[in-house]
Amino acid sequence: MAKHAGAGGSVSGDGGPAPGRDQHHRTRGAGPKHAASTRAGIRRIVSMVVLAGIAATAFVIISRLNSATPYGAAAESTSTASSPLESPATKAPGTSTVSTRAVQSAPPMGVVSAQTTLTEPLPAPLPQTGPGLTQPGILVMAMPAADGSFNVLERIRLVSPVSVLTLRPAPVDRAGQQFASASAAATQVQVSAGDQPVVVPGGKVAARLDLPVAHVDHFELRYRLTDVTVISTPSKPGRALATIGPLTGGVDDDLPVLFVLTGDTILGLNCPLLPLSQQSCGNRVQPRPSIERELPWYLALTLVQFNLPPA
């Protein structure tokens, strides 16, 4: 029994293993389990730190996006909102939708603003009296340029105040077949109603335009009139023929219009809408080199014979 016991190791008196040896084996077996548990805990901590970092980064990005959203929304709201001036309640009576929207659109840079004044030099000294000045009517003063365009001053005095000023190129095709393809237009347009300048969208009038204005009865326009000149052929070099009428429309048919064509190169003036015997209609005015003619508005169209001024 003793040999058996020696070979098999120490045993207790009841046949089980000795207490000391059994405790030794259990202690060695518990070591690896504790290390694995420690490594798993470290991995969980690292994972939690990484997840916390990702969450913090996402929070910062979302916060920045949210802080930028009001500005983007405000810009979009501003760009898509319709102008209150386009509301039917604010439209001037008798104005067309197209014309009113054109007037209410934002003017580009370089167009006369409400703070500027009309400072272009006059084509010639103003008459002392007459239509557009001391009595109801329209004064049209024009002087030719080297390119065939005309620099024009237009003074308007109406019988009673108005709140809408109508502008449109004169119907130059009525002057004759040679002007059938002309597309008259006024560029660099400046307008004042009473003492207040009025913005003209784009500074151009190529079709009917109804301008809301202050309730006044007198106006001033300055502009360059283009595409109203044809070269006279056969004739001497530089000889030209132009058709000129008032830019102002929507007035009484019998409102008087006084034309004053000025410049050393003006040769003559015809009135193509008058009877044939009256069409040679210009009166030369001294001492300035001008030709004048007064016509009712519904017949206010003149043919100007001139030599193109030197450039």
Buried (B, 14 or more C-beta within 10 A) or exposed (E): EEEEEEEEEEEEEEEEBEEEEEEEEEEEEEEEEEEEEEEEEEEEEEEEEEEEEEEEEEEEEEEEEEEEEEEEEEEEEEEEEEEEEEEEEEBBEEBEEEBBBBBBBEBEEEBBEEEEEBEEEEBBEBBEEBBBBEEBBBBBBBBBBEEBBBBBBBBBBBEEEBBBBBBBBBBBBBBBEBBEEBEBBBBBBBBBBBEEBBBBBBBBBBEBBBBBBBEBBBBBBBBBBBBBBBEBEEEEEBBBBBBBBBBBBBBEEEBBBBBBBBBEBBBBBBBBBBEEEEEEBBEEBEEEBBBBBBBBBEBBBBBBBBBBBEE
